[in-house]
Amino acid sequence: MNLALSKLKHFSPHWLTLRRMGKALGWFFLLNPADETIRYKRALCLAIEKGEITVAVGSAFFSRPTITGVRRYPFPDAQFPPPSFLTSSLDLAVAELKGERKPITLSIPKSWAVIKTVEYPVTILENLAEVMAHELDRITPFTSEKAYYDFRVLNQGSERITILVAAARMDLIDPYLKALREKDYRVDGLTVNLLGLSTFARYYNKSDEGFIVEIDKDQYEGALSSSNAYFEALYGSFGNEAEHVKAERINNDLETSNTLSGQKIIHGGPLIILKDKSPTLKEAIKVRMHQAVSFLDDTHFGLGLGGKDLKPIPYEAVGGVLESIWIDSWKINLFKKGRHSESKPPWIITLLLLLVLGILIGIYWTTPIEIETKRLQHLDKQIALKRNEVKKVETLKKEIESVSTEINLINNFKQVKPLSINILRELTALLPKNAWLTRIRIFETQINIEGYAPSATSLIPRLEGSPLFKKIEYAAPTFKDTRQNMDRFQIKMELKNP
C-alpha cells in the first residue's frame, strides 16, 4: 500500500494540487473558531538591550498585525539592566500602553543565546523533540536541563532536514523571570532580539526572506533568514575607525555571509538600522555598499507606527510582538523546548453544522411544490402571449440581417474592385491632350491600352505617378505611324490593391 501510494505521488503531476485542495476543504469543514488565522491575538514584548528596556504592544485580527504602542526606558549605565529595572519599566509600560492582561514575551540579547542551523537525516522526524534534547549539548554549549531552547524545521528534503536551533542559559534568564513572577506578571514567551529583527525584516519585505543589520557606535549585528533552509547571525565590533572603514567592513561581512557557492542566498538588499543616526556613516554605507540598501528611518510600516509614536522605534521589541502574533512568523519560544502542540479540529462544531445542514435540506424537501408549479404555469401563459410578438421581432431581425448582408456585399465590392469609370477618369487625367486611345481592356487586376501619342516614351512616367496602377510596361514594340505622324503604343499595367 505504501509503495503504491509513493508511486502515485511520484507519477501524478497533480498530486500536490489535490493535496492542497484537500487541506483547504478540511480546514473549511473542520473550521476551528480559535484557529490562529482568524483568532484575535494580543501581545506585549519586553526587550532587554544594552542601556535600556524597550516595550512594544500589539494585536492581530484575521492575520493583520498592528502595533498599538512602543516605549523606551533608558538605563543609566551602558550595560544590561538588572531585573528590578525590568519590572519597574514593565509597570510603567502597562500603565502607559494599557498592556494589562496581555500575554508577555521576553526578548533577550543575542549575546545571551546561541542561534544556529543544523542538518540531520529525515528519519529523526519521528522523535524530533527527543533527538534535539539529546543533541543540544553537542550543537550548543548548553544541556537541555540547564537551557531554554526551541527549534524550527526550515527545510525538509527527501533525505535531510535543516533545523534552526535557538538556546539560552537558564541562570541568566531565571532572575528576570523570578522578578516578574514576584510582581504577578506571567511570561508566556521567550525569544531572542535577533530573531525579532529577522521576523520584522520578513514582515517588512512581505516575503520569506529577511536581511537586516542594526549598526551602533561600537558594533553591529544582524541576520540573514530564509524560510527555505537558511539562517545566519552577523556580528562585528568597531574601534576608533573612520566611517568609510566601518562601512567597508560591514559591506565585506554582508557580502561574504550572503554568498554561498557563488550564489546569492538572499536576493534583496539589507535593511539598515542606524541607532546612532550618524549622517556621515549613512552616506559612507551608501557609497561603499555593492548592493541596494534600505534605511529604516522610523517611517510608517503598515503596523500602526507613525509620527505620534516614540522615535527611534524599538525594532527588537516590535519584532518580538510580531513573533507572537504574526501568522507567518517562526514562532520560536524558548520555553517550549521544541514541544509544540497542534490544535485538533473541533468535531463537535462540525457535527452541529452537519445537523443544521440536514434540517435545512429537510425543510427544503417538505416545502409544497405546488407553489413552484403554479409559478411555472403562470410563466407559460406569459410566454404564450408574447410568442407572436417574439416571432414578429425575429422576422424583422432576419430582414435586417439580409439587408445588412447586401449592403456589406456592395461596399466590399466597391472597396475591393475599383469601378471602370474611375479607371477611365484616371487615364483621361494622366494622358496628354494630344494623345488618344483606340482600345481599353479591363480584366480583374490587369489593364491593356492601345492608342496614339506624339511621344510614347512620355506615357510610362505619367502612368507610374498614378495611385491606381503598378507594373506599367509596353505590351508590344512602339512604332511610328507615318500617316498620323504619331507613335502607336500598347501598354499593360496592373491595378494596385485597394
C-alpha positions in Angstrom: 0.0 0.0 0.0 2.8 2.4 0.9 4.7 1.5 -2.2 1.6 2.2 -4.4 1.0 5.5 -2.7 4.6 6.6 -3.2 4.4 5.7 -6.9 1.2 7.7 -7.2 2.9 10.7 -5.6 5.8 10.3 -8.0 4.0 9.9 -11.2 0.9 12.1 -10.7 1.8 15.8 -11.6 -1.4 16.9 -9.9 -0.8 15.2 -6.6 0.3 18.3 -4.7 -2.6 20.3 -6.1 -5.1 17.7 -5.0 -3.4 17.6 -1.6 -3.6 21.3 -1.1 -7.3 21.3 -2.2 -8.0 18.5 0.3 -6.3 20.5 3.1 -8.3 23.6 2.2 -11.6 21.7 2.3 -10.6 20.0 5.5 -9.9 23.4 7.1 -13.2 24.8 5.9 -15.4 21.9 7.2 -13.4 21.4 10.3 -13.1 25.2 11.0 -11.9 26.0 14.4 -13.2 29.3 15.8 -9.9 29.6 17.7 -7.8 29.0 14.6 -4.8 31.2 14.6 -5.7 32.6 11.1 -8.9 34.3 12.4 -8.3 34.5 16.1 -7.8 37.8 17.8 -4.4 37.9 19.5 -2.6 40.4 21.7 1.0 40.6 22.9 3.4 42.7 24.9 7.1 42.3 24.3 9.9 43.3 26.8 13.3 43.5 25.1 16.4 43.7 27.1 19.1 45.8 25.4 22.3 47.4 26.5 21.5 50.6 28.3 17.7 50.3 28.0 14.5 48.3 28.2 12.2 48.6 25.2 8.5 47.7 25.1 6.0 47.2 22.3 2.3 46.3 22.5 0.4 44.9 19.6 -2.6 42.9 18.4 -3.6 40.9 15.3 -7.0 40.0 13.9 -7.5 38.0 10.7 -3.7 37.7 10.4 -3.3 41.5 10.3 -0.8 42.7 13.0 -0.9 46.2 14.4 1.5 47.8 16.9 -0.6 49.9 19.3 2.3 51.5 21.2 6.0 51.5 21.9 8.2 52.8 24.8 11.9 53.1 25.7 13.2 53.2 29.2 16.9 54.1 29.3 19.2 52.7 32.0 21.9 55.0 33.4 24.8 52.6 32.6 25.7 51.2 29.2 25.1 47.7 30.5 22.2 45.2 30.5 19.6 46.5 33.1 19.0 44.3 36.2 15.8 42.5 36.9 14.5 45.3 39.2 14.7 47.8 36.4 13.0 45.4 34.1 10.0 45.1 36.4 9.7 48.8 37.1 9.8 49.5 33.3 7.1 47.0 32.8 5.0 48.7 35.4 5.3 52.0 33.6 4.6 50.4 30.2 1.4 48.6 31.4 0.1 51.9 32.8 1.1 54.0 29.7 0.2 51.5 27.0 -2.8 49.8 28.7 -0.9 46.5 28.5 -2.5 44.7 31.4 -3.7 41.1 30.8 -1.8 40.9 27.6 0.5 37.8 27.1 4.1 38.8 27.8 7.1 37.8 25.7 10.6 38.4 27.0 13.2 39.1 24.3 16.8 38.6 25.4 20.1 39.9 23.8 21.8 37.8 21.1 24.9 37.6 23.3 22.9 35.6 25.8 21.9 33.0 23.3 23.2 30.7 20.6 21.4 30.6 17.2 22.5 28.2 14.5 21.2 25.9 11.8 22.0 22.1 11.7 21.2 19.3 9.4 20.0 15.8 10.3 18.7 12.7 8.5 15.0 13.0 7.8 14.4 9.9 10.0 14.7 11.9 13.2 11.3 13.4 12.5 9.6 10.5 14.3 11.2 11.6 17.6 12.3 15.1 16.8 11.9 16.6 20.2 13.8 13.8 22.0 16.6 13.9 19.5 17.1 17.6 19.8 17.1 17.4 23.6 19.8 14.8 23.4 21.8 16.7 20.7 21.6 20.1 22.3 24.9 19.8 24.3 26.6 18.9 21.1 25.4 21.7 18.9 25.4 24.4 21.7 27.4 25.0 24.9 24.3 24.1 26.9 22.5 21.0 28.1 18.7 20.6 27.7 18.3 20.5 31.5 20.1 23.9 32.0 18.9 25.8 29.0 15.8 27.3 27.5 15.6 26.3 23.8 13.4 25.8 20.8 13.8 24.8 17.2 12.0 25.0 13.8 12.3 22.8 10.8 13.3 25.2 8.0 13.5 22.7 5.1 12.6 19.1 4.7 14.1 17.2 1.8 13.9 13.6 0.8 16.9 12.6 2.9 18.0 15.6 5.0 16.2 18.3 7.1 17.5 21.7 8.1 16.7 22.9 11.6 17.1 26.3 13.2 18.0 26.0 16.9 18.0 28.8 19.5 19.1 28.2 23.1 20.0 30.3 26.1 21.3 29.5 29.6 18.7 29.4 32.3 20.8 31.0 35.0 21.0 34.3 33.0 17.2 34.5 32.5 15.8 33.0 35.6 16.5 36.1 37.8 14.4 38.2 35.4 11.6 35.6 35.4 11.6 35.4 39.2 11.4 39.2 39.5 8.4 39.3 37.1 6.6 36.5 38.9 7.0 38.4 42.2 5.2 41.3 40.6 2.4 38.8 39.4 3.5 39.1 35.8 3.2 35.9 33.7 5.7 35.5 30.9 4.4 33.2 28.1 7.1 33.6 25.6 10.9 33.8 25.4 12.7 34.8 22.3 15.9 36.5 21.1 16.3 40.1 19.9 17.9 38.9 16.7 15.0 36.6 15.9 12.7 39.5 16.4 14.7 41.6 14.0 14.6 38.8 11.5 10.8 38.5 11.8 10.5 42.3 11.3 12.6 42.1 8.2 10.5 39.3 6.7 7.3 41.2 7.5 8.7 44.4 6.0 9.8 42.6 2.8 6.5 40.7 2.6 8.4 37.6 1.7 10.1 34.5 3.2 13.5 36.3 3.1 14.8 38.8 5.6 18.2 40.6 5.6 18.6 43.2 8.4 21.6 44.8 10.1 21.5 47.1 13.2 24.5 49.4 13.5 25.5 51.1 16.7 28.5 53.3 17.5 30.8 50.4 18.5 29.2 47.3 17.0 26.8 45.9 14.5 24.7 42.8 14.4 22.1 41.4 12.0 20.6 38.3 10.5 20.1 36.7 7.1 17.0 34.5 7.2 15.1 32.5 4.7 12.3 30.0 5.2 14.0 27.9 2.6 16.5 26.5 5.0 18.9 29.3 5.9 19.6 31.5 8.9 22.9 33.2 9.8 23.6 35.7 12.5 26.1 38.5 11.8 28.2 40.4 14.4 31.1 42.8 14.4 32.7 45.5 16.5 34.4 48.8 15.8 37.3 50.6 17.2 38.3 54.2 16.6 37.9 53.9 12.9 36.8 56.3 10.2 33.2 56.0 8.9 34.2 54.7 5.5 36.3 52.0 7.1 33.3 50.9 9.1 31.1 50.9 6.0 33.7 48.8 4.1 34.0 46.3 6.9 30.2 45.9 7.1 29.9 45.5 3.4 32.5 42.8 3.2 30.8 40.9 6.1 27.4 41.1 4.4 28.8 40.1 1.0 30.6 37.1 2.5 27.6 36.0 4.5 25.1 36.4 1.7 27.1 34.4 -0.8 27.3 30.6 -0.9 29.0 28.7 -3.7 29.0 31.9 -5.8 25.2 32.4 -5.5 23.3 35.0 -3.5 21.3 33.5 -0.7 19.0 36.5 0.0 18.3 38.3 -3.3 17.2 41.7 -1.8 19.5 44.2 -0.2 19.7 44.6 3.6 17.5 46.7 5.8 19.8 49.0 7.8 19.0 50.4 11.2 21.3 53.2 12.3 20.9 53.5 16.1 23.2 56.5 16.5 21.7 58.3 13.4 25.1 59.2 12.0 24.6 61.0 8.7 28.3 60.5 7.8 28.1 56.8 8.3 24.9 56.6 6.4 26.5 58.3 3.4 29.5 56.1 3.7 27.3 53.0 3.6 25.5 54.2 0.5 28.8 54.7 -1.2 30.6 51.5 -0.1 27.8 49.0 -0.4 27.9 46.9 -3.5 24.1 46.3 -3.3 20.9 48.3 -2.8 20.2 49.0 0.9 17.1 50.4 2.6 17.4 52.5 5.7 14.7 52.2 8.3 14.1 55.8 9.2 11.1 55.3 11.6 8.5 55.9 8.8 5.1 54.1 8.7 5.3 50.4 8.0 1.7 49.5 8.0 1.8 48.4 11.6 0.2 51.4 13.1 3.6 53.1 13.8 3.7 56.7 12.9 4.8 60.2 14.0 2.8 60.0 17.2 5.0 57.1 18.5 8.3 57.4 20.2 11.4 57.6 18.0 13.6 55.8 17.3 11.3 52.8 17.0 12.4 49.8 19.1 12.6 47.2 16.4 13.7 44.4 18.7 10.5 44.8 20.8 8.3 45.3 17.7 9.9 42.1 16.2 9.2 40.2 19.4 5.5 41.2 19.2 5.4 40.1 15.5 7.0 36.8 16.5 4.0 36.2 18.8 1.0 37.4 16.7 2.1 37.3 13.0 0.7 34.2 11.3 3.9 33.8 9.2 6.4 34.1 12.0 8.6 31.2 13.0 7.0 31.1 16.5 10.3 30.5 18.3 9.6 30.2 22.0 12.5 29.0 24.1 10.1 27.9 26.9 8.6 25.3 24.6 11.8 23.2 24.3 10.7 22.0 20.9 7.4 20.6 22.1 4.6 22.4 20.1 1.1 21.0 20.5 -1.1 21.1 17.4 -4.7 22.2 17.9 -7.2 19.4 16.9 -10.2 20.2 14.8 -13.4 20.6 16.8 -15.6 17.7 15.8 -18.5 18.9 17.9 -18.8 22.1 15.8 -18.6 20.0 12.6 -21.4 17.7 13.8 -23.6 20.7 14.7 -23.1 22.2 11.3 -24.0 18.9 9.6 -27.1 18.7 11.8 -28.1 22.2 10.8 -27.5 21.3 7.1 -29.7 18.2 7.4 -32.5 20.3 8.9 -32.3 22.8 6.1 -32.4 20.0 3.5 -35.5 18.5 5.2 -37.3 21.9 5.2 -36.5 22.3 1.5 -37.9 18.9 0.5 -41.0 19.3 2.7 -42.0 22.7 1.2 -45.1 22.3 -1.1 -44.1 22.0 -4.7 -47.5 23.3 -5.9 -46.3 26.9 -5.4 -43.4 26.4 -7.8 -45.8 24.6 -10.2 -48.2 27.5 -10.3 -45.4 29.9 -10.9 -44.3 27.8 -13.9 -47.8 27.7 -15.3 -48.1 31.5 -15.0 -44.8 31.9 -16.8 -46.0 29.5 -19.6 -49.1 31.8 -20.1 -46.9 34.9 -20.3 -44.7 33.2 -22.8 -47.7 32.1 -25.0 -49.0 35.7 -25.0 -45.6 37.1 -26.1 -44.9 34.4 -28.6 -46.5 36.1 -31.6 -44.7 39.4 -30.8 -41.4 37.5 -30.5 -42.0 35.9 -33.9 -42.5 39.3 -35.5 -39.4 40.6 -33.9 -37.4 37.6 -35.1 -38.8 38.2 -38.7 -37.7 41.8 -38.6 -34.3 40.8 -37.3 -33.8 38.4 -40.2 -34.8 41.1 -42.7 -32.4 43.5 -41.2 -29.6 40.9 -41.3 -30.4 40.2 -45.0 -30.3 43.9 -45.9 -27.1 44.4 -43.9 -25.5 41.5 -45.8 -26.4 43.0 -49.2 -25.1 46.4 -48.1 -21.8 44.9 -46.9 -21.5 43.0 -50.2 -21.9 46.1 -52.2 -19.5 48.0 -50.0 -16.9 45.3 -50.2 -17.3 45.1 -54.0 -16.7 48.9 -54.2 -13.7 48.7 -51.9 -12.1 45.6 -53.4 -12.6 46.3 -57.1 -12.3 49.9 -58.4 -15.1 50.9 -60.8 -14.3 51.1 -64.5 -15.4 54.7 -64.6 -12.8 55.5 -62.0 -10.1 53.9 -64.2 -11.3 55.8 -67.3 -11.3 59.1 -65.3 -7.7 58.4 -64.1 -6.5 57.6 -67.7 -8.1 60.7 -69.0 -6.4 62.8 -66.4 -3.0 61.2 -67.0 -2.7 61.0 -70.8 -1.8 64.2 -72.7 -4.5 66.1 -74.6 -2.9 65.3 -78.0 -3.0 61.6 -77.3 -5.9 59.3 -77.8 -6.8 55.6 -77.1 -8.2 53.2 -79.7 -8.8 50.3 -77.3 -9.1 49.7 -73.5 -9.3 46.2 -72.0 -10.0 45.9 -68.2 -9.6 42.5 -66.6 -9.7 41.5 -62.9 -6.4 43.1 -62.0 -4.8 44.0 -65.4 -5.5 46.8 -67.9 -4.3 46.9 -71.5 -4.5 50.2 -73.5 -3.7 50.9 -77.2 -3.5 54.3 -78.9 -1.5 57.1 -80.5 0.6 59.8 -79.0 3.2 62.3 -80.2 5.8 60.6 -78.0 5.1 57.2 -76.5 8.1 57.4 -74.1 6.5 60.1 -72.1 3.4 58.0 -71.2 5.1 55.5 -68.8 6.3 58.1 -66.3 2.8 59.7 -66.3 1.1 56.4 -65.6 3.6 55.5 -62.9 2.6 58.6 -60.9 -1.0 57.2 -60.6 -2.2 55.7 -57.2 -4.2 53.1 -59.2 -1.6 51.5 -61.4 1.6 49.5 -60.9 4.0 47.3 -63.0 3.5 49.6 -66.1 5.3 48.3 -69.2 5.0 48.1 -73.0 2.9 45.2 -74.2 4.3 45.4 -77.8 7.0 47.4 -79.6 6.2 51.0 -80.3 6.3 52.2 -84.0 5.8 55.4 -85.9 2.6 55.7 -87.9 3.7 57.8 -90.9 0.1 58.7 -91.9 -0.7 60.0 -88.5 2.8 61.2 -87.7 2.2 59.7 -84.3 3.7 56.9 -82.2 1.4 53.8 -81.9 1.7 52.2 -78.5 0.4 49.2 -76.5 0.8 49.4 -72.7 -0.2 46.9 -70.0 -0.4 47.6 -66.3 -1.9 46.1 -63.1 -4.3 47.6 -60.5 -2.9 48.3 -57.1 -4.5 46.7 -54.1 -7.3 48.9 -52.7 
